[in-house]
Amino acid sequence: MEPTSRSLTIKLGSQRFVYAEDDRVVRSGPVSSGRQGYETPRGRFSVRSKQMDKVSYRYTNSLGMRAWMPYSIQFHGDYFLHEGWLPGYPDSHGCVRVGEQDARFLFDRLRIGDRVTVVD
């Protein structure tokens, strides 16, 4: 049965996400958010778009190539949740990185318009 509500909460202080359906926690896991000078915005947002094989036109990776952002979920302006490296601390340019399995899961479950909340 399709849930009536889906929500994602990003907890910057603990570097964790919590995904819920119908106010019941379904999955949680680690994230890496924006580092100093590139902080992830806090607030209440919603899923604006999704793109499975997104490539950044703003940032490059350590090889100087445009950064690959698989399973991208846009939640505010140029800010996305996507698969990426998880060093255990804030390290991105503002996006929220999650591991591959979590990225696939969230990409499959979240829909355009679903709530995304970013808190301290």
All heavy atoms as an XYZ file, in Angstrom:
977
protein
N       0.839     -1.177      0.000
C       0.000      0.000      0.000
C       0.889      1.248      0.000
O       1.850      1.334      0.742
C      -0.905     -0.014      1.226
C      -1.775      1.204      1.202
S      -2.647      1.649      2.640
C      -3.824      0.841      3.215
N       0.578      2.189     -0.845
C       1.333      3.438     -0.971
C       1.129      4.302      0.280
O      -0.001      4.515      0.710
C       0.855      4.184     -2.218
C       1.596      5.457     -2.527
C       2.967      5.231     -3.130
O       3.271      4.107     -3.572
O       3.742      6.193     -3.163
N       2.226      4.803      0.886
C       2.071      5.664      2.063
C       1.374      6.973      1.693
O       1.484      7.455      0.575
C       3.500      5.913      2.528
C       4.346      5.663      1.328
C       3.624      4.632      0.510
N       0.672      7.564      2.661
C       0.014      8.843      2.416
C       0.967     10.013      2.599
O       0.718     11.092      2.077
C      -1.212      9.022      3.331
O      -0.790      8.936      4.684
C      -2.258      7.962      3.050
N       2.051      9.807      3.358
C       3.045     10.875      3.512
C       4.444     10.282      3.621
O       4.625      9.186      4.158
C       2.745     11.737      4.741
O       2.986     11.009      5.928
N       5.394     11.009      3.061
C       6.806     10.632      3.112
C       7.579     11.873      3.533
O       7.280     12.977      3.067
C       7.292     10.153      1.741
C       6.709      8.837      1.292
C       7.080      8.532     -0.153
N       6.449      9.471     -1.074
C       5.197      9.371     -1.521
N       4.439      8.364     -1.158
N       4.697     10.262     -2.332
N       8.587     11.695      4.385
C       9.390     12.849      4.788
C      10.826     12.421      5.046
O      11.103     11.284      5.435
C       8.811     13.505      6.043
O       8.898     12.632      7.144
N      11.717     13.361      4.819
C      13.148     13.141      5.043
C      13.646     14.252      5.954
O      13.406     15.431      5.685
C      13.901     13.186      3.711
C      15.412     13.028      3.797
C      15.782     11.633      4.279
C      16.037     13.304      2.440
N      14.322     13.872      7.034
C      14.924     14.836      7.938
C      16.427     14.636      7.923
O      16.903     13.504      8.098
C      14.389     14.673      9.379
O      12.969     14.825      9.356
C      15.000     15.709     10.314
N      17.155     15.717      7.684
C      18.618     15.708      7.715
C      19.033     16.350      9.029
O      18.674     17.502      9.295
C      19.213     16.509      6.536
C      18.633     16.043      5.204
C      20.737     16.465      6.566
C      18.920     14.630      4.830
N      19.779     15.626      9.837
C      20.236     16.116     11.139
C      21.724     16.438     11.031
O      22.569     15.541     11.077
C      19.966     15.077     12.214
C      18.484     14.773     12.359
C      18.234     13.740     13.446
C      16.736     13.538     13.619
N      16.447     12.715     14.803
N      22.021     17.737     10.880
C      23.395     18.155     10.639
C      24.311     17.871     11.826
O      25.472     17.474     11.635
C      23.437     19.641     10.281
C      22.640     20.018      9.019
C      22.676     21.523      8.811
C      23.164     19.278      7.799
N      23.822     18.061     13.041
C      24.645     17.854     14.222
C      25.162     16.439     14.354
O      26.327     16.208     14.676
N      24.306     15.476     14.069
C      24.703     14.071     14.178
C      25.125     13.473     12.841
O      25.522     12.311     12.784
C      23.563     13.249     14.777
O      22.405     13.324     13.955
N      25.013     14.268     11.750
C      25.349     13.799     10.408
C      24.581     12.512     10.084
O      25.157     11.488      9.695
C      26.864     13.595     10.257
C      27.668     14.883     10.277
C      27.437     15.730      9.030
O      27.985     15.463      7.964
N      26.596     16.748      9.144
N      23.245     12.592     10.245
C      22.357     11.458     10.000
C      21.121     11.925      9.231
O      20.750     13.089      9.293
C      21.871     10.834     11.312
C      22.928     10.416     12.283
C      23.548      9.088     12.071
N      22.585      7.992     12.041
C      22.904      6.776     11.596
N      24.101      6.517     11.152
N      22.004      5.812     11.597
N      20.489     11.002      8.537
C      19.184     11.265      7.945
C      18.179     10.308      8.571
O      18.542      9.228      9.052
C      19.193     11.104      6.420
C      19.186      9.672      5.940
C      17.993      8.971      5.795
C      20.365      9.019      5.637
C      17.980      7.643      5.371
C      20.372      7.694      5.210
C      19.174      7.006      5.076
N      16.921     10.724      8.550
C      15.815      9.874      8.990
C      14.729      9.989      7.924
O      14.257     11.081      7.632
C      15.263     10.302     10.366
C      14.053      9.457     10.730
C      16.333     10.217     11.434
N      14.342      8.857      7.348
C      13.273      8.814      6.356
C      12.052      8.154      7.004
O      12.176      7.089      7.628
C      13.708      8.018      5.124
C      12.571      7.754      4.172
C      12.080      8.762      3.361
C      11.969      6.503      4.110
C      11.020      8.535      2.503
C      10.905      6.259      3.252
C      10.436      7.286      2.455
O       9.381      7.060      1.614
N      10.893      8.803      6.863
C       9.668      8.275      7.469
C       8.542      8.223      6.445
O       8.471      9.046      5.534
C       9.253      9.152      8.651
N       7.685      7.241      6.626
C       6.444      7.118      5.860
C       5.302      7.071      6.856
O       5.357      6.280      7.812
C       6.462      5.854      5.003
C       7.484      5.916      3.892
C       7.541      4.649      3.044
O       6.933      3.619      3.430
O       8.215      4.688      2.006
N       4.312      7.914      6.640
C       3.159      7.993      7.556
C       3.622      8.132      9.005
O       3.119      7.445      9.904
C       2.253      6.770      7.376
C       1.646      6.713      5.981
O       1.433      7.785      5.378
O       1.394      5.600      5.482
N       4.631      8.999      9.210
C       5.192      9.300     10.538
C       5.853      8.100     11.219
O       6.088      8.112     12.415
C       4.125      9.905     11.459
C       3.616     11.239     10.933
O       4.433     12.014     10.415
O       2.400     11.491     11.031
N       6.199      7.079     10.458
C       6.898      5.906     10.990
C       8.286      5.848     10.350
O       8.405      5.872      9.126
C       6.111      4.638     10.654
C       6.720      3.354     11.202
C       5.875      2.135     10.849
N       5.704      1.955      9.423
C       6.577      1.334      8.609
N       7.690      0.847      9.101
N       6.319      1.213      7.326
N       9.331      5.790     11.181
C      10.700      5.734     10.659
C      10.891      4.424      9.909
O      10.628      3.339     10.436
C      11.744      5.871     11.791
C      13.146      5.644     11.253
C      11.635      7.241     12.452
N      11.334      4.559      8.646
C      11.544      3.407      7.788
C      13.042      3.135      7.613
O      13.468      1.987      7.532
C      10.878      3.624      6.406
C      11.191      2.507      5.442
C       9.373      3.800      6.571
N      13.828      4.204      7.586
C      15.261      4.037      7.355
C      15.997      5.259      7.893
O      15.491      6.369      7.850
C      15.529      3.889      5.861
C      16.932      3.435      5.518
C      17.009      3.179      4.026
N      18.256      2.606      3.614
C      18.397      1.458      2.985
N      17.329      0.728      2.714
N      19.568      1.018      2.612
N      17.209      5.029      8.367
C      18.086      6.127      8.777
C      19.511      5.730      8.444
O      19.804      4.550      8.235
C      17.932      6.432     10.266
O      18.376      5.347     11.044
N      20.386      6.725      8.390
C      21.766      6.423      8.059
C      22.635      7.663      8.089
O      22.161      8.772      8.333
N      23.919      7.480      7.799
C      24.875      8.585      7.848
C      24.796      9.493      6.628
O      24.377      9.071      5.546
C      26.223      7.869      7.907
C      25.995      6.588      7.174
C      24.572      6.199      7.488
N      25.198     10.743      6.826
C      25.321     11.723      5.740
C      26.645     12.457      5.898
O      27.293     12.385      6.934
C      24.167     12.762      5.741
C      22.817     12.084      5.703
C      24.265     13.719      6.909
N      27.014     13.175      4.871
C      28.073     14.179      4.948
C      27.505     15.438      4.323
O      27.179     15.468      3.136
C      29.339     13.735      4.202
O      30.337     14.732      4.317
N      27.352     16.468      5.126
C      26.747     17.723      4.678
C      27.831     18.737      4.326
O      29.014     18.408      4.253
C      25.823     18.260      5.770
O      26.563     18.537      6.947
N      27.425     19.994      4.144
C      28.341     21.044      3.726
C      29.364     21.421      4.784
O      29.035     21.595      5.952
N      30.607     21.561      4.346
C      31.684     21.957      5.259
C      31.644     23.468      5.494
O      30.874     24.195      4.852
C      33.038     21.525      4.702
C      33.433     22.222      3.412
C      34.809     21.734      2.964
N      35.220     22.344      1.738
C      35.272     21.728      0.570
N      34.906     20.462      0.477
N      35.688     22.357     -0.500
N      32.492     23.931      6.397
C      32.543     25.355      6.734
C      32.772     26.181      5.476
O      33.629     25.876      4.657
C      33.648     25.621      7.746
C      33.629     27.037      8.268
C      34.634     27.249      9.400
O      35.337     26.335      9.811
N      34.692     28.464      9.884
N      31.977     27.227      5.332
C      32.038     28.067      4.143
C      31.099     27.608      3.040
O      30.865     28.335      2.082
N      30.585     26.391      3.145
C      29.661     25.816      2.165
C      28.508     25.112      2.896
O      28.086     24.030      2.509
C      30.375     24.785      1.281
C      31.446     25.363      0.408
C      32.778     25.355      0.817
C      31.136     25.915     -0.825
C      33.776     25.877      0.018
C      32.129     26.439     -1.632
C      33.443     26.419     -1.206
O      34.423     26.934     -2.004
N      28.005     25.718      3.954
C      27.018     25.072      4.806
C      25.751     24.682      4.045
O      25.306     25.403      3.165
C      26.648     25.975      5.989
C      27.724     26.077      7.051
C      28.831     27.090      6.715
O      28.711     27.801      5.686
O      29.819     27.150      7.470
N      25.205     23.547      4.428
C      23.918     23.098      3.924
C      22.830     23.975      4.543
O      22.845     24.192      5.754
C      23.687     21.622      4.313
O      24.752     20.829      3.775
C      22.349     21.110      3.800
N      21.910     24.502      3.734
C      20.866     25.373      4.303
C      19.946     24.603      5.238
O      19.635     23.438      5.001
C      20.107     25.874      3.079
C      20.353     24.863      2.025
C      21.727     24.297      2.302
N      19.532     25.275      6.298
C      18.588     24.705      7.244
C      17.191     25.219      6.918
O      17.047     26.319      6.417
C      18.971     25.107      8.670
C      20.220     24.423      9.173
C      21.093     25.412      9.951
N      22.284     24.791     10.500
C      23.432     24.690      9.848
N      23.547     25.147      8.615
N      24.474     24.119     10.415
N      16.181     24.412      7.230
C      14.814     24.846      7.008
C      13.932     23.725      6.517
O      14.328     22.557      6.479
N      12.730     24.132      6.124
C      11.744     23.191      5.588
C      11.677     23.378      4.075
O      11.401     24.477      3.604
C      10.381     23.440      6.217
C      10.335     23.072      7.696
C       8.973     23.372      8.281
N       7.929     22.633      7.586
C       7.317     21.552      8.078
N       7.628     21.118      9.265
N       6.387     20.943      7.388
N      11.896     22.308      3.364
C      11.932     22.329      1.906
C      11.071     21.184      1.376
O      10.422     20.498      2.145
C      13.373     22.183      1.409
C      14.348     23.120      2.071
C      15.241     22.664      3.027
C      14.365     24.470      1.752
C      16.138     23.530      3.647
C      15.252     25.343      2.354
C      16.138     24.864      3.309
N      11.109     20.993      0.073
C      10.449     19.833     -0.516
C      11.253     19.359     -1.710
O      12.069     20.097     -2.264
C       9.013     20.173     -0.929
O       9.013     21.183     -1.908
N      11.013     18.116     -2.094
C      11.689     17.553     -3.261
C      11.232     18.324     -4.486
O      10.041     18.395     -4.776
C      11.377     16.049     -3.405
C      11.963     15.505     -4.702
C      11.890     15.275     -2.195
N      12.193     18.914     -5.193
C      11.879     19.729     -6.376
C      12.097     18.967     -7.674
O      11.409     19.205     -8.661
C      12.732     20.993     -6.372
C      12.427     21.866     -5.152
C      13.300     23.072     -5.094
N      13.011     23.919     -6.250
C      13.655     25.028     -6.512
N      14.621     25.445     -5.732
N      13.337     25.752     -7.566
N      13.118     18.094     -7.692
C      13.393     17.302     -8.886
C      14.241     16.098     -8.492
O      14.811     16.061     -7.405
C      14.119     18.125     -9.956
O      15.443     18.407     -9.546
N      14.307     15.144     -9.412
C      15.136     13.953     -9.211
C      15.834     13.647    -10.529
O      15.230     13.786    -11.593
C      14.269     12.764     -8.796
C      13.619     12.938     -7.443
C      12.548     11.898     -7.145
C      12.937     10.489     -7.417
N      11.935      9.501     -6.982
N      17.102     13.232    -10.437
C      17.850     12.883    -11.643
C      18.823     11.764    -11.290
O      19.700     11.945    -10.437
C      18.590     14.105    -12.178
C      19.223     13.891    -13.516
C      19.821     15.168    -14.076
O      19.585     16.265    -13.584
N      20.629     15.016    -15.103
N      18.684     10.628    -11.947
C      19.486      9.463    -11.595
C      20.976      9.649    -11.875
O      21.810      9.206    -11.084
C      18.977      8.225    -12.337
C      19.638      6.946    -11.852
S      18.960      5.456    -12.587
C      17.313      5.466    -11.908
N      21.341     10.288    -12.962
C      22.750     10.394    -13.373
C      23.201     11.842    -13.500
O      23.846     12.207    -14.482
C      22.967      9.669    -14.707
C      22.785      8.174    -14.580
O      23.352      7.596    -13.637
O      22.084      7.585    -15.417
N      22.939     12.649    -12.511
C      23.284     14.071    -12.567
C      24.794     14.280    -12.533
O      25.521     13.592    -11.836
C      22.643     14.827    -11.410
C      22.974     16.315    -11.444
C      22.115     17.097    -10.506
C      22.452     18.568    -10.544
N      22.432     19.152    -11.876
N      25.234     15.276    -13.280
C      26.628     15.720    -13.265
C      26.628     17.198    -12.892
O      25.852     17.977    -13.441
C      27.302     15.507    -14.643
C      28.715     16.069    -14.648
C      27.309     14.044    -15.015
N      27.479     17.584    -11.958
C      27.551     18.973    -11.523
C      28.214     19.834    -12.591
O      29.231     19.451    -13.169
C      28.355     19.078    -10.227
O      28.538     20.439     -9.886
N      27.633     20.989    -12.837
C      28.261     21.951    -13.746
C      29.018     22.998    -12.966
O      29.668     23.858    -13.545
C      27.191     22.592    -14.636
C      26.695     21.611    -15.662
C      25.555     20.854    -15.438
C      27.404     21.399    -16.835
C      25.123     19.924    -16.361
C      26.979     20.468    -17.769
C      25.835     19.745    -17.524
O      25.414     18.816    -18.447
N      28.970     22.918    -11.642
C      29.624     23.890    -10.781
C      30.919     23.355    -10.165
O      31.893     24.073    -10.021
C      28.667     24.308     -9.672
C      29.271     25.320     -8.721
C      28.273     25.786     -7.717
N      27.325     26.666     -8.383
C      26.322     27.274     -7.800
N      26.095     27.078     -6.531
N      25.528     28.074     -8.468
N      30.926     22.076     -9.783
C      32.055     21.524     -9.031
C      32.705     20.373     -9.772
O      32.066     19.667    -10.540
C      31.594     21.048     -7.648
C      31.062     22.189     -6.823
C      29.703     22.320     -6.559
C      31.912     23.163     -6.324
C      29.215     23.374     -5.812
C      31.429     24.232     -5.594
C      30.086     24.326     -5.332
O      29.614     25.382     -4.608
N      34.000     20.185     -9.504
C      34.759     19.082    -10.085
C      35.205     18.136     -8.975
O      35.233     18.495     -7.799
C      36.003     19.593    -10.846
O      36.818     20.342     -9.941
C      35.608     20.463    -12.030
N      35.587     16.940     -9.378
C      36.088     15.971     -8.405
C      37.606     16.104     -8.281
O      38.213     17.008     -8.871
C      35.664     14.548     -8.791
C      36.224     14.108    -10.132
O      37.205     14.649    -10.640
N      35.587     13.108    -10.713
N      38.222     15.198     -7.546
C      39.672     15.272     -7.309
C      40.491     15.081     -8.579
O      41.672     15.415     -8.607
C      40.084     14.243     -6.257
O      39.754     12.934     -6.712
N      39.873     14.583     -9.645
C      40.571     14.398    -10.922
C      40.351     15.573    -11.870
O      40.805     15.557    -13.008
C      40.104     13.100    -11.592
C      40.305     11.817    -10.789
C      39.664     10.641    -11.497
C      41.781     11.576    -10.537
N      39.615     16.586    -11.403
C      39.338     17.748    -12.234
C      38.177     17.568    -13.191
O      37.917     18.426    -14.025
N      37.475     16.452    -13.068
C      36.307     16.193    -13.916
C      35.053     16.697    -13.217
O      35.025     16.800    -11.997
C      36.186     14.681    -14.162
C      37.408     14.087    -14.839
S      37.453     12.284    -14.765
C      35.924     11.838    -15.521
N      34.031     17.010    -13.996
C      32.774     17.427    -13.382
C      32.304     16.351    -12.411
O      32.336     15.164    -12.723
C      31.720     17.697    -14.437
C      32.026     18.964    -15.234
C      30.910     19.348    -16.136
N      30.797     18.329    -17.181
C      29.782     18.229    -18.011
N      28.783     19.062    -17.942
N      29.746     17.291    -18.910
N      31.878     16.783    -11.230
C      31.494     15.848    -10.174
C      30.210     15.106    -10.544
O      29.211     15.721    -10.910
C      31.331     16.588     -8.861
N      30.253     13.796    -10.415
C      29.102     12.948    -10.658
C      28.276     12.918     -9.382
O      28.814     12.762     -8.272
C      29.565     11.552    -11.039
C      28.469     10.615    -11.455
C      27.404     10.900    -12.265
C      28.337      9.252    -11.103
N      26.611      9.789    -12.430
C      27.169      8.759    -11.730
C      29.089      8.385    -10.325
C      26.736      7.452    -11.597
C      28.654      7.075    -10.200
C      27.496      6.620    -10.829
N      26.966     13.092     -9.496
C      26.053     13.156     -8.353
C      24.911     12.163     -8.565
O      23.767     12.556     -8.797
C      25.508     14.582     -8.204
C      26.593     15.619     -7.991
S      26.054     17.338     -8.271
C      24.584     17.473     -7.302
N      25.197     10.849     -8.503
C      24.159      9.858     -8.792
C      23.017      9.889     -7.792
O      23.202     10.207     -6.626
C      24.902      8.525     -8.739
C      26.167      8.791     -8.022
C      26.473     10.248     -8.157
N      21.843      9.555     -8.292
C      20.614      9.506     -7.485
C      20.328     10.848     -6.820
O      19.982     10.919     -5.649
C      20.679      8.373     -6.455
C      20.940      7.038     -7.104
C      22.198      6.461     -7.063
C      19.936      6.397     -7.811
C      22.451      5.259     -7.693
C      20.180      5.187     -8.443
C      21.445      4.626     -8.379
O      21.682      3.439     -9.020
N      20.447     11.916     -7.588
C      20.256     13.267     -7.069
C      18.793     13.584     -6.797
O      17.918     13.315     -7.625
C      20.789     14.305     -8.057
O      22.187     14.309     -8.028
N      18.578     14.184     -5.628
C      17.265     14.655     -5.218
C      17.427     16.125     -4.839
O      18.058     16.452     -3.836
C      16.732     13.840     -4.024
C      16.614     12.362     -4.409
C      15.402     14.411     -3.541
C      16.355     11.438     -3.235
N      16.905     17.012     -5.675
C      17.013     18.452     -5.416
C      15.981     18.841     -4.367
O      14.803     18.523     -4.493
C      16.759     19.234     -6.700
C      16.874     20.730     -6.535
C      16.465     21.476     -7.800
O      15.692     20.960     -8.608
N      16.981     22.669     -7.954
N      16.449     19.569     -3.320
C      15.508     19.972     -2.271
C      15.457     21.477     -2.038
O      14.553     21.970     -1.383
C      15.788     19.238     -0.957
C      17.122     19.529     -0.328
C      17.273     20.570      0.570
C      18.220     18.752     -0.638
C      18.506     20.832      1.156
C      19.449     18.995     -0.055
C      19.601     20.042      0.843
N      16.433     22.239     -2.588
C      16.428     23.701     -2.408
C      17.471     24.308     -3.338
O      18.653     23.986     -3.210
C      16.749     24.043     -0.950
C      16.851     25.520     -0.671
N      15.758     26.358     -0.744
C      17.910     26.287     -0.330
C      16.154     27.588     -0.434
N      17.448     27.567     -0.193
N      17.046     25.172     -4.245
C      18.001     25.841     -5.135
C      18.975     24.865     -5.766
O      18.564     23.896     -6.387
N      20.275     25.120     -5.584
C      21.307     24.235     -6.128
C      21.762     23.193     -5.119
O      22.888     22.695     -5.188
C      22.517     25.062     -6.584
C      22.209     25.884     -7.824
O      21.357     25.458     -8.632
O      22.817     26.955     -7.991
N      20.919     22.848     -4.173
C      21.272     21.873     -3.138
C      20.551     20.560     -3.393
O      19.345     20.537     -3.643
C      20.925     22.406     -1.744
C      21.752     23.602     -1.388
C      21.282     24.887     -1.646
C      23.017     23.464     -0.820
C      22.040     26.002     -1.335
C      23.784     24.569     -0.504
C      23.292     25.837     -0.775
O      24.053     26.933     -0.469
N      21.326     19.482     -3.305
C      20.838     18.145     -3.613
C      21.255     17.165     -2.524
O      22.267     17.364     -1.856
C      21.451     17.640     -4.933
C      21.081     18.448     -6.134
C      21.740     19.634     -6.419
C      20.082     18.021     -6.988
C      21.408     20.387     -7.536
C      19.741     18.769     -8.104
C      20.403     19.958     -8.385
N      20.504     16.102     -2.394
C      20.938     14.913     -1.686
C      21.358     13.947     -2.779
O      20.635     13.792     -3.766
C      19.791     14.330     -0.859
C      20.128     13.035     -0.130
C      19.543     13.051      1.271
C      19.665     11.821     -0.892
N      22.520     13.305     -2.638
C      22.972     12.366     -3.660
C      23.995     11.399     -3.082
O      24.526     11.616     -1.999
C      23.546     13.104     -4.877
C      24.727     13.967     -4.575
N      26.016     13.482     -4.475
C      24.827     15.300     -4.345
C      26.852     14.477     -4.212
N      26.146     15.594     -4.121
N      24.272     10.348     -3.837
C      25.291      9.384     -3.431
C      26.653     10.076     -3.420
O      26.944     10.912     -4.273
C      25.322      8.220     -4.416
C      26.403      7.201     -4.110
C      26.580      6.170     -5.204
O      25.653      5.959     -6.005
O      27.667      5.589     -5.256
N      27.469      9.723     -2.441
C      28.806     10.297     -2.389
C      29.621      9.757     -1.229
O      29.152      8.946     -0.426
N      30.834     10.236     -1.143
C      31.792      9.811     -0.124
C      31.344     10.272      1.251
O      30.934     11.421      1.430
C      33.167     10.372     -0.480
C      34.252      9.951      0.443
C      34.601      8.663      0.789
C      35.137     10.804      1.143
N      35.654      8.690      1.652
C      36.014      9.989      1.897
C      35.291     12.189      1.223
C      37.012     10.499      2.708
C      36.294     12.700      2.021
C      37.143     11.855      2.745
N      31.471      9.396      2.238
C      31.062      9.684      3.608
C      32.271      9.599      4.544
O      32.568      8.536      5.079
C      29.983      8.693      4.071
C      28.672      8.712      3.301
C      27.758      7.603      3.788
C      28.010     10.067      3.420
N      32.970     10.723      4.765
C      34.152     10.684      5.623
C      33.836     10.690      7.119
O      34.735     10.520      7.938
C      34.901     11.956      5.233
C      33.813     12.903      4.830
C      32.774     12.041      4.152
N      32.564     10.918      7.492
C      32.196     10.945      8.900
C      32.088     12.343      9.479
O      31.924     12.519     10.682
N      32.158     13.354      8.611
C      32.056     14.758      9.037
C      31.590     15.586      7.843
O      31.628     15.110      6.699
C      33.403     15.272      9.562
C      34.558     15.034      8.617
C      34.853     15.927      7.589
C      35.361     13.901      8.751
C      35.893     15.705      6.712
C      36.419     13.674      7.873
C      36.685     14.574      6.861
O      37.725     14.345      5.993
N      31.157     16.841      8.070
C      30.730     17.700      6.958
C      31.902     17.948      5.997
O      32.968     18.394      6.425
C      30.299     18.995      7.653
C      29.957     18.585      9.043
C      30.928     17.475      9.370
N      31.690     17.651      4.706
C      32.800     17.727      3.760
C      32.386     18.191      2.362
O      33.227     18.328      1.489
C      33.468     16.343      3.662
C      34.735     16.365      2.837
O      35.639     17.163      3.161
O      34.825     15.585      1.872
N      31.093     18.433      2.129
C      30.646     18.754      0.772
C      30.629     20.264      0.532
O      30.945     21.053      1.414
C      29.243     18.175      0.534
O      28.258     18.995      1.138
N      30.217     20.636     -0.672
C      30.026     22.048     -1.028
C      28.601     22.490     -0.712
O      28.109     23.453     -1.299
C      30.329     22.275     -2.503
C      31.776     22.256     -2.831
N      32.374     21.183     -3.460
C      32.752     23.166     -2.593
C      33.668     21.449     -3.609
N      33.927     22.636     -3.084
N      27.929     21.797      0.178
C      26.577     22.169      0.582
C      25.545     21.086      0.351
O      24.502     21.076      0.997
N      25.813     20.188     -0.586
C      24.900     19.074     -0.809
C      24.960     18.119      0.376
O      25.852     18.197      1.215
C      25.270     18.320     -2.088
S      24.818     19.193     -3.604
N      24.011     17.207      0.403
C      23.976     16.169      1.432
C      24.306     14.851      0.751
O      23.569     14.401     -0.124
C      22.586     16.096      2.102
C      22.541     14.957      3.112
C      22.244     17.426      2.756
N      25.438     14.271      1.123
C      25.851     12.983      0.555
C      25.343     11.850      1.436
O      25.346     11.955      2.655
C      27.364     12.883      0.493
C      28.042     13.914     -0.342
C      29.530     13.640     -0.297
N      30.323     14.778     -0.690
C      31.545     15.000     -0.248
N      32.113     14.169      0.618
N      32.215     16.048     -0.662
N      24.951     10.762      0.795
C      24.585      9.529      1.483
C      25.269      8.371      0.761
O      25.724      8.516     -0.374
C      23.049      9.313      1.533
C      22.368     10.390      2.351
C      22.459      9.249      0.140
N      25.335      7.215      1.412
C      25.924      6.034      0.791
C      25.091      5.518     -0.365
O      23.919      5.883     -0.530
N      25.674      4.634     -1.161
C      25.017      4.147     -2.369
C      23.670      3.486     -2.088
O      22.669      3.813     -2.738
C      25.916      3.155     -3.107
C      25.246      2.592     -4.349
C      26.030      1.488     -5.009
O      27.083      1.076     -4.497
O      25.559      1.021     -6.060
N      23.606      2.573     -1.134
C      22.340      1.881     -0.872
C      21.275      2.843     -0.365
O      20.106      2.753     -0.765
C      22.553      0.735      0.105
C      23.336     -0.399     -0.508
C      23.513     -1.565      0.452
O      23.202     -1.470      1.636
N      24.012     -2.674     -0.063
N      21.665      3.778      0.503
C      20.706      4.768      0.991
C      20.261      5.691     -0.141
O      19.081      6.048     -0.232
C      21.301      5.586      2.138
C      21.463      4.767      3.408
O      20.692      3.803      3.620
O      22.369      5.083      4.196
N      21.187      6.081     -1.018
C      20.837      6.960     -2.144
C      19.817      6.287     -3.060
O      18.829      6.905     -3.469
C      22.090      7.335     -2.929
N      20.050      5.026     -3.372
C      19.110      4.287     -4.226
C      17.741      4.179     -3.558
O      16.704      4.374     -4.195
C      19.634      2.892     -4.529
C      20.795      2.870     -5.485
C      21.346      1.446     -5.608
N      22.512      1.399     -6.432
C      22.543      0.866     -7.656
N      21.450      0.350     -8.173
N      23.659      0.869     -8.348
N      17.739      3.838     -2.276
C      16.492      3.692     -1.533
C      15.704      5.004     -1.527
O      14.513      5.023     -1.857
C      16.787      3.253     -0.094
C      15.570      3.173      0.768
C      14.816      2.009      0.810
C      15.163      4.254      1.527
C      13.667      1.936      1.596
C      14.033      4.200      2.319
C      13.281      3.034      2.345
N      16.367      6.105     -1.152
C      15.683      7.395     -1.069
C      15.213      7.866     -2.446
O      14.120      8.424     -2.581
C      16.587      8.432     -0.417
C      16.895      8.167      1.060
C      17.995      9.095      1.560
C      15.642      8.279      1.914
N      16.015      7.632     -3.478
C      15.637      8.017     -4.834
C      14.368      7.271     -5.256
O      13.471      7.852     -5.876
C      16.776      7.721     -5.809
C      16.558      8.276     -7.185
C      16.929      9.576     -7.479
C      15.976      7.504     -8.169
C      16.723     10.104     -8.759
C      15.766      8.016     -9.445
C      16.142      9.319     -9.734
N      14.282      5.995     -4.916
C      13.106      5.194     -5.279
C      11.863      5.603     -4.497
O      10.758      5.549     -5.027
C      13.379      3.708     -5.041
C      14.320      3.116     -6.078
O      14.517      3.735     -7.147
O      14.864      2.030     -5.810
N      12.030      5.988     -3.236
C      10.883      6.232     -2.367
C      10.346      7.659     -2.410
O       9.139      7.863     -2.355
C      11.235      5.902     -0.917
C      11.585      4.442     -0.679
C      10.461      3.477     -1.009
N       9.652      3.088      0.104
C       9.870      2.049      0.884
N      10.910      1.277      0.685
N       9.045      1.781      1.860
N      11.244      8.649     -2.416
C      10.789     10.043     -2.351
C      10.145     10.472     -3.668
O      10.576     10.064     -4.751
C      11.947     10.972     -2.007
C      12.407     10.928     -0.550
C      13.754     11.614     -0.387
C      11.360     11.571      0.364
N       9.123     11.314     -3.563
C       8.393     11.835     -4.717
C       8.506     13.364     -4.740
O       8.719     13.997     -3.700
C       6.902     11.459     -4.629
C       6.633      9.972     -4.477
C       6.913      9.227     -5.779
N       6.596      7.821     -5.660
C       7.488      6.854     -5.425
N       8.755      7.153     -5.236
N       7.123      5.597     -5.364
N       8.314     13.939     -5.912
C       8.293     15.396     -6.037
C       7.247     15.934     -5.065
O       6.126     15.436     -5.002
C       7.948     15.828     -7.482
C       8.922     15.222     -8.490
C       7.891     17.358     -7.593
C      10.352     15.616     -8.334
N       7.648     16.952     -4.291
C       6.744     17.559     -3.326
C       6.877     17.015     -1.915
O       6.375     17.631     -0.972
N       7.514     15.863     -1.736
C       7.687     15.318     -0.384
C       8.543     16.260      0.458
O       9.440     16.930     -0.052
C       8.348     13.935     -0.423
C       7.404     12.834     -0.887
O       6.189     13.067     -0.928
O       7.910     11.749     -1.215
N       8.281     16.275      1.748
C       8.939     17.194      2.681
C      10.382     16.772      2.971
O      10.663     15.603      3.222
C       8.151     17.278      3.980
C       8.664     18.347      4.930
C       7.787     18.515      6.150
N       7.976     17.354      7.043
C       7.009     16.589      7.506
N       5.761     16.841      7.186
N       7.263     15.583      8.288
N      11.276     17.770      2.956
C      12.672     17.592      3.354
C      12.944     18.678      4.395
O      12.777     19.864      4.123
C      13.644     17.742      2.165
C      15.079     17.628      2.640
C      13.333     16.706      1.086
N      13.361     18.274      5.583
C      13.658     19.213      6.657
C      15.118     19.065      7.049
O      15.586     17.940      7.253
C      12.758     18.938      7.883
O      11.396     18.965      7.470
C      12.974     19.987      8.956
N      15.825     20.197      7.110
C      17.230     20.189      7.511
C      17.329     20.935      8.837
O      16.941     22.107      8.922
C      18.132     20.844      6.435
C      19.598     20.790      6.869
C      17.939     20.177      5.084
N      17.812     20.241      9.860
C      17.892     20.802     11.199
C      19.321     20.696     11.731
O      20.117     19.903     11.228
C      16.919     20.099     12.169
C      15.468     20.292     11.713
C      17.231     18.640     12.325
N      19.594     21.505     12.789
C      20.908     21.414     13.444
C      20.969     20.089     14.173
O      21.740     19.271     14.077
C      21.124     22.541     14.439
C      21.336     23.866     13.717
O      21.981     23.881     12.667
O      20.843     24.872     14.224
